[in-house]
Amino acid sequence: MRSSSHRRALIITSSLLAAVIVVAAGLFVVPRLSGSDGQEATPSPSEGVGLGTAMDARRDRFVVTYAEGTKAAEVIEAAQAYGTDIVDSLPSEDREALNAAAQGASVAVEAVTAHAGGVASVALSQALTPEQITEFTAALEGTDGIEAVEPELHMTTLADSEDNVPDDEYFDRQWDLTSQAYGINATNAWSASTGQGVTVAVIDTGILPDHPDLAGQVLPGYDFISDSWTARDDTGRDEDPTDMGDYATAVECGDGYEDRPSSWHGTHVAGTIAASTNNSIGVAGVAPGARILPVRALGRCGGTSTDIIDALTWASGGEVNGVPTNPNPAQVINLSLGGVGLCPTYYQKAIDAAVARGSIIVAAAGNEDTDVAEVSPAGCDNVLTVGASDTTGNRAYYSNYGTGVDLSAPGGDIEADEGILSLLDASPTTPAEPAYGWMEGTSQAAPHVAGTIALLLSLDPEMTGDEVTTLLQESAQPMAGCDRDGCGAGVVDAAAAVKAAQADDGAVTEPEDDTGASRHFYRCRDACK
């Protein structure tokens, strides 16, 4: 997925930070951040690769899903560490099948890496043409024990950046958390719940653990990026989920984009969910009592869907070979990422397994202004898919749409200069100084819903994903308008959802807005259609 969004950033220098902490009002002026404006050209669609309009599918790497109980699946499950090469450990017949399929397409197998769910990622010596793809996949799909052969998807964040510096008081610019301008009315939910005791995983670019607005909010996470070049830490997978910066030149990523600065996307998303609140600095999070589990899966030029399914498995409490067991399985998992292409079998299996372990998965719908069924993971089953709305209560012009969208939430409006304010770093490259700034996209919409779910689960940890989705849809604010077919049930209303969760019988309630006035709300039962 690609973003048509922007960022405006604030710098907090070390000397200024000390002063900010003791200023009760939290109002300060900061210097302008220099650097690229971060404008990104819209990429031209690449050739289809067996997934319909799979513009983000790779043509040099394919995912083979082996049936449970096969020798190949057993080898994968027994791998010392997921993400490592197992080609020499595969049964001879499976190794020969891979080599024969590759030779039939006039390429060679370079590596076969193990991943969660009996999945193997097969790296080929070069990208295949559409005709070669057909030959390669057909040869393998006729092999006993193989359930599916699908392209590896290239995943990216769903928001980007423009550098600028406002000088306003920060919470005053968080229209998205209030009851005004079609915000989510989080301010009127906090008297009942702040998300205490709930863990929200953010599978993204990693996190800036030293940001002052995340102090005490972050649990030990993990870095699931297999490739050290992508990870930019020379180690590949490790126990440090710190965002090392995803800056890149156009030639490095080969996607037609111009040079781009680091997005600090994972930290921005985490801040929307659970930034510290009432600490006299920065911004507020939707669920300030919740804790963030940072899971790094995206780096320079994005990431791979197989790293993401391993991250998803671990975040939900599943076992990933070579990685320590996660002591803090997430009740909620935020996926503000994606790639264009129908939901692959291996992605759906990982999602289903995570849900079976008790996690609720929130996915950003994407920013292509197209049907969400054409993107992953938003188009997969068993995820709560979130589109973006603007300050007028309409669908944000970039947001994907369709019957697969469950809800909408504030994602910002570039043209109206109303983005989502959250946490960043001041540097356009590697971590340097804490900062704040605006982003726009469905990447920003999804964490509003993830945070709201944390508010609900803090009140009732036994709520299932289906129950949460139903409650959020029934309590949502009607949108002012949706110019496409399907924007979900409306804009999420945190206060209304919390009140509905507290009600024993689903009776009519009237949550207050920020002025103290009541807005009409009723929770719709089966009789309301």
C-alpha positions in Angstrom: 0.0 0.0 0.0 1.1 3.6 -0.6 0.2 6.7 1.2 -0.8 10.1 -0.2 -0.2 11.7 3.1 2.0 14.3 4.7 3.8 15.1 8.0 4.5 18.3 9.8 7.0 17.9 12.6 8.0 19.7 15.8 11.5 19.5 17.3 12.1 19.2 21.0 15.8 19.8 21.7 17.4 18.4 24.8 17.6 21.8 26.5 14.0 22.6 25.6 12.7 19.3 26.9 13.9 20.0 30.4 11.9 23.2 30.4 8.9 21.6 28.9 8.5 19.0 31.6 8.0 21.7 34.3 5.7 23.9 32.3 2.2 23.1 33.5 0.4 24.5 30.4 2.6 22.4 28.1 2.8 25.3 25.6 6.1 25.9 23.8 7.5 27.2 20.6 10.1 25.2 18.7 12.4 25.9 15.7 11.5 24.9 12.2 12.7 21.5 11.1 14.6 21.6 7.8 14.6 18.8 5.3 12.7 17.3 2.4 9.0 18.0 2.1 8.5 14.3 1.8 6.2 14.5 -1.2 5.8 11.2 -2.8 4.9 10.5 -6.4 2.1 7.9 -7.0 3.8 4.7 -8.1 2.9 3.2 -11.4 1.2 -0.2 -11.1 3.6 -3.1 -11.6 2.6 -6.2 -13.5 0.1 -8.6 -12.0 1.6 -11.6 -10.5 -1.1 -14.1 -10.0 -3.1 -12.1 -7.4 -5.3 -10.1 -9.7 -4.1 -6.5 -9.2 -1.2 -7.4 -6.9 0.9 -4.4 -7.5 3.0 -5.0 -4.3 3.6 -8.6 -4.9 7.3 -9.6 -5.5 8.3 -11.5 -8.6 11.4 -13.0 -7.2 10.1 -14.5 -3.9 7.2 -16.9 -3.4 5.5 -18.3 -0.4 4.8 -22.0 -0.3 2.3 -23.3 2.2 2.8 -26.9 3.1 -0.1 -29.0 4.5 0.0 -29.8 8.2 1.5 -33.2 8.9 3.7 -33.3 5.8 7.5 -33.8 6.2 8.2 -30.4 4.9 5.8 -28.7 7.4 7.6 -30.7 10.2 11.0 -29.5 9.0 9.7 -25.9 9.1 8.2 -26.3 12.6 11.5 -27.8 13.8 13.6 -25.0 12.3 16.0 -23.6 14.8 14.9 -20.1 14.0 12.2 -18.8 11.7 13.6 -16.6 8.9 16.7 -18.9 8.4 17.5 -20.9 5.4 16.2 -24.5 5.6 16.7 -25.6 2.0 19.3 -28.3 2.9 16.9 -29.7 5.6 13.9 -30.2 3.4 13.0 -33.7 2.4 14.7 -34.5 -0.9 11.4 -34.8 -2.8 10.4 -31.3 -1.8 13.8 -29.8 -2.5 13.7 -31.5 -5.9 10.2 -30.1 -6.6 11.3 -26.6 -5.8 14.5 -26.9 -8.0 12.5 -28.4 -10.8 9.9 -25.7 -10.7 12.6 -23.0 -10.7 14.5 -24.6 -13.6 11.3 -24.8 -15.6 11.0 -21.1 -15.2 14.7 -20.7 -16.1 15.8 -19.5 -12.7 17.4 -21.0 -9.6 16.4 -21.4 -5.9 18.7 -19.2 -3.8 17.2 -19.7 -0.4 14.2 -21.2 1.4 13.3 -19.6 4.8 11.0 -21.0 7.4 8.1 -19.1 8.8 5.1 -19.6 11.1 2.2 -21.8 10.0 4.1 -24.3 7.9 5.1 -21.6 5.5 8.3 -21.4 3.4 9.5 -18.3 1.6 11.3 -19.3 -1.6 13.9 -16.7 -2.9 14.7 -17.1 -6.6 17.8 -15.9 -8.5 15.8 -13.2 -10.5 12.4 -11.8 -11.0 10.0 -13.8 -13.1 7.9 -12.7 -16.0 4.1 -13.3 -15.9 4.6 -16.4 -18.1 7.4 -17.7 -15.9 5.2 -17.1 -12.8 2.5 -19.3 -14.3 5.0 -22.1 -15.0 6.6 -21.9 -11.6 3.4 -21.8 -9.6 1.6 -24.5 -11.7 4.6 -26.9 -11.2 4.5 -26.5 -7.5 0.7 -26.5 -7.1 0.7 -30.0 -8.6 3.0 -31.3 -5.9 1.6 -33.5 -3.1 1.5 -31.7 0.3 1.5 -28.2 -1.1 -1.6 -26.2 -0.2 -0.8 -22.9 -2.0 1.9 -21.1 -3.9 1.6 -17.3 -3.7 3.8 -14.3 -4.2 5.5 -12.7 -1.2 3.9 -9.3 -0.7 5.9 -6.2 -0.2 4.5 -4.2 2.8 4.8 -0.6 3.6 3.5 1.9 6.1 0.3 3.8 5.2 1.4 7.3 5.9 4.3 9.6 4.9 5.5 13.0 5.6 5.9 16.8 5.0 8.2 18.8 7.3 6.9 22.0 8.9 6.5 23.4 12.4 3.4 24.7 14.1 3.5 26.7 17.3 0.1 25.8 18.8 -0.7 24.1 22.1 -0.7 20.4 21.3 -3.9 19.0 22.7 -5.8 21.8 21.1 -4.8 20.4 17.8 -6.0 16.9 18.6 -9.4 17.4 17.1 -9.5 13.6 16.6 -9.9 12.8 20.3 -12.7 15.3 21.0 -16.4 15.2 20.2 -16.0 18.1 17.9 -15.3 17.8 14.1 -16.2 14.1 14.1 -13.5 13.2 16.6 -13.9 9.9 18.5 -15.0 11.5 21.8 -12.2 9.8 23.8 -12.1 12.6 26.3 -15.5 11.6 27.6 -14.6 8.0 27.8 -11.6 8.4 30.2 -13.7 8.9 33.3 -14.8 5.2 32.9 -11.7 3.6 31.3 -8.2 4.5 30.2 -7.3 1.0 28.9 -5.6 0.0 32.1 -4.2 -3.6 31.9 -4.6 -4.0 28.2 -1.6 -4.7 25.9 -1.7 -3.4 22.3 0.8 -4.6 19.8 2.0 -2.3 17.1 3.5 -4.2 14.2 5.3 -1.5 12.3 8.6 0.3 11.9 9.6 -0.2 15.5 9.5 2.4 18.2 11.5 5.3 19.8 11.7 4.0 23.3 13.2 7.2 24.7 10.4 9.5 23.6 9.2 11.3 26.7 5.5 10.8 25.8 6.1 7.1 25.9 7.7 7.0 29.3 6.4 3.9 31.2 4.1 3.0 28.3 6.3 0.5 26.4 6.8 -3.3 27.0 9.8 -5.3 25.8 9.2 -6.1 22.1 11.1 -7.7 19.3 12.6 -7.0 15.9 11.3 -9.5 13.3 13.1 -8.0 10.2 15.1 -10.9 8.8 17.2 -8.9 6.4 19.9 -6.8 8.1 20.0 -4.2 5.2 16.3 -3.6 5.7 16.6 -3.5 9.5 19.6 -1.1 9.3 21.1 -2.7 12.4 23.4 -5.3 10.9 21.9 -8.1 13.0 18.6 -8.9 11.4 16.2 -10.4 14.0 16.9 -9.4 17.6 15.3 -8.3 20.9 15.6 -4.6 20.1 12.5 -3.1 18.3 14.0 0.4 18.2 13.2 2.2 14.9 16.5 2.8 13.3 15.0 5.0 10.6 13.4 3.9 7.3 15.0 6.7 5.2 16.0 5.6 1.7 17.0 6.9 -1.7 14.8 6.3 -4.8 17.4 3.9 -6.3 17.5 1.8 -3.1 13.9 0.9 -3.1 13.4 0.8 -6.9 9.8 1.9 -6.7 9.9 5.2 -8.6 9.6 7.3 -5.5 12.0 10.2 -4.8 14.4 10.1 -1.8 12.4 9.9 1.4 13.1 10.8 5.0 12.5 8.4 8.0 8.8 8.3 8.8 9.0 7.2 12.5 5.6 5.6 11.6 5.5 3.0 14.4 6.1 5.7 17.0 3.4 7.9 15.6 0.9 5.0 15.6 1.9 4.0 19.2 1.5 7.6 20.4 -2.1 7.8 19.0 -2.9 4.6 20.9 -1.3 5.2 24.3 0.8 8.4 24.6 1.1 9.5 28.2 -1.7 11.9 29.2 -1.8 14.6 31.8 2.0 14.8 31.9 2.2 18.5 30.8 4.0 17.7 27.6 3.1 16.7 24.0 -0.1 14.9 23.2 -2.6 12.5 24.6 -3.3 8.9 23.5 -6.7 7.3 23.1 -5.9 4.7 25.8 -3.2 6.2 28.0 -3.6 3.4 30.6 -2.8 0.7 28.0 0.7 -0.6 27.2 2.4 -0.8 23.8 4.1 -4.0 22.6 6.4 -2.8 19.8 7.0 -5.4 17.1 9.3 -4.3 14.3 8.6 -5.7 10.9 9.1 -2.8 8.5 12.4 -1.0 7.8 14.2 0.5 4.8 11.9 0.2 1.8 9.2 -1.6 3.7 9.2 -5.2 4.7 7.9 -8.7 3.8 4.7 -10.4 4.5 6.5 -13.5 5.9 8.3 -11.4 8.5 4.9 -9.9 9.3 3.2 -13.3 9.8 6.0 -14.3 12.2 5.5 -11.0 14.0 1.8 -11.5 14.2 2.3 -15.0 15.5 4.6 -13.9 18.3 2.6 -10.8 19.2 -0.5 -13.0 19.8 1.4 -15.4 22.0 2.3 -18.0 19.4 5.7 -19.7 19.1 8.2 -18.5 16.6 11.3 -20.7 16.3 14.5 -19.0 17.4 12.6 -16.2 19.3 11.9 -16.1 23.0 8.3 -16.6 24.0 6.4 -13.4 24.3 5.5 -12.9 28.0 2.9 -10.2 27.2 0.6 -11.6 24.5 -1.4 -8.7 23.0 -5.2 -8.5 23.3 -5.2 -6.0 20.5 -2.9 -5.9 17.4 -2.6 -2.9 15.2 -1.6 -3.3 11.6 -1.2 0.1 10.0 0.5 -1.5 7.0 -0.3 -3.4 3.9 0.3 -4.2 0.3 -2.0 -4.4 -2.8 -3.1 -7.9 -3.5 -5.8 -10.3 -2.5 -5.3 -11.9 0.9 -2.8 -14.8 0.6 -3.5 -18.2 2.2 -0.5 -17.9 4.5 -1.6 -14.4 5.7 -5.1 -15.7 6.5 -3.8 -18.7 8.4 -1.6 -16.5 10.5 -4.5 -14.1 11.2 -6.9 -16.9 12.1 -4.4 -18.5 14.4 -3.8 -15.1 16.2 -7.5 -14.6 16.6 -7.9 -18.1 18.0 -5.3 -17.2 20.6 -7.4 -14.3 21.7 -6.1 -11.3 19.8 -8.3 -8.7 18.1 -6.7 -7.5 14.9 -7.2 -4.0 13.6 -6.1 -3.3 10.1 -5.8 0.0 8.2 -8.0 -0.1 5.0 -5.3 1.5 2.8 -5.0 4.8 0.9 -5.5 3.9 -2.7 -9.1 5.1 -3.0 -10.1 1.6 -4.2 -12.1 -1.4 -2.9 -10.5 -2.7 0.3 -11.0 -6.3 -1.0 -7.9 -5.7 -3.3 -5.5 -5.1 -0.4 -3.9 -7.1 2.4 -4.2 -7.6 5.3 -7.2 -5.2 5.3 -9.0 -7.5 2.8 -8.5 -10.6 4.9 -11.2 -12.2 7.0 -11.1 -12.0 10.8 -9.7 -8.5 11.0 -11.5 -5.3 11.9 -10.9 -3.1 8.9 -10.8 0.7 9.5 -11.3 3.4 6.8 -10.4 7.1 7.3 -12.8 10.0 7.9 -12.1 13.7 7.9 -13.1 16.7 10.1 -16.4 17.0 8.2 -17.5 13.4 8.9 -17.0 12.3 5.3 -14.8 9.6 3.8 -11.2 10.9 3.5 -10.6 11.2 -0.2 -7.7 8.7 -0.1 -9.4 6.1 2.0 -10.2 2.7 0.6 -13.8 1.6 0.8 -16.2 -1.3 0.3 -18.2 -3.8 2.1 -15.0 -5.1 3.8 -14.7 -1.8 5.8 -16.1 -2.3 9.3 -15.7 1.2 10.7 -14.2 4.6 10.0 -12.0 6.8 12.3 -10.2 10.1 11.9 -7.3 9.8 9.5 -6.9 13.4 8.7 -7.4 15.6 5.7 -4.4 17.0 3.9 -6.2 19.5 1.8 -7.9 21.0 4.9 -4.6 21.0 6.8 -6.1 18.8 9.5 -3.8 15.8 10.2 -3.4 13.6 13.2 -0.9 14.9 15.7 1.4 12.3 17.4 5.0 11.4 18.2 8.0 11.6 15.9 11.7 12.1 15.9 13.3 15.4 14.7 15.8 13.7 12.4 15.1 12.8 8.8 17.5 9.8 9.1 18.5 8.1 12.3 17.1 8.7 15.8 18.1 12.0 17.3 15.6 14.1 19.3 12.0 13.6 20.3 9.4 15.5 18.2 5.8 15.8 17.4 4.0 16.1 14.1 1.1 15.5 11.8 0.4 12.5 9.6 -2.6 11.6 7.5 -3.8 8.2 6.3 -5.7 5.1 7.3 -2.5 4.3 9.3 -3.7 7.0 11.6 -7.4 5.9 11.6 -6.6 2.3 12.7 -4.9 3.2 16.0 -7.9 5.2 17.1 -10.0 2.0 16.9 -7.2 -0.1 18.5 -7.1 2.4 21.4 -10.9 2.4 21.8 -10.9 -1.4 21.9 -8.3 -1.2 24.7 -10.8 1.0 26.6 -13.5 -1.6 26.2 -11.3 -4.6 27.1 -10.1 -2.9 30.3 -13.8 -2.8 31.4 -14.5 -6.4 30.2 -11.4 -8.5 29.3 -13.7 -11.4 28.3 -15.2 -9.6 25.3 -14.6 -11.5 22.0 -13.6 -9.9 18.8 -17.1 -10.3 17.3 -18.7 -8.7 20.4 -16.3 -5.8 20.2 -16.9 -5.2 16.5 -20.7 -5.3 17.0 -20.6 -2.9 19.9 -18.3 -0.5 18.1 -20.5 -0.6 15.0 -23.8 -0.1 17.0 -22.4 2.8 18.9 -20.6 4.5 16.0 -21.5 8.1 14.9 -23.3 8.2 11.5 -21.0 9.6 8.9 -22.0 12.9 7.2 -21.4 11.2 3.9 -19.7 8.3 2.1 -19.0 9.0 -1.6 -18.2 5.3 -2.3 -19.9 2.0 -1.7 -19.0 1.2 1.9 -17.4 3.2 4.7 -18.4 1.0 7.5 -21.0 1.5 10.2 -19.8 5.1 10.9 -17.1 7.0 12.8 -16.0 5.2 16.0 -17.3 6.9 19.2 -15.2 5.9 22.2 -17.5 7.4 24.9 -20.6 5.8 23.4 -18.9 2.5 23.1 -17.6 2.6 26.7 -21.1 3.5 28.0 -22.6 0.7 26.0 -20.1 -1.7 27.4 -21.1 -0.6 30.9 -24.8 -1.0 30.3 -26.2 -4.3 31.3 -29.2 -4.2 29.0 -28.1 -2.1 26.0 -30.5 0.7 27.0 -30.5 4.1 25.6 -27.6 6.3 26.8 -26.6 9.8 26.0 -22.8 10.5 26.3 -21.8 14.1 26.8 -19.8 16.0 24.4 -16.9 18.3 25.4 -19.3 21.2 26.1 -21.2 19.3 28.6 -24.2 18.9 26.3 -25.7 15.5 25.5 -25.7 13.9 22.0 -28.4 11.5 21.3 -27.2 7.9 21.1 -29.0 4.6 21.2 -27.5 1.1 21.0 -29.3 -0.8 18.3 -30.5 -4.3 19.0 -31.9 -6.9 16.6 -35.0 -4.8 16.2 -33.0 -1.9 14.8 -32.2 -2.5 11.1 
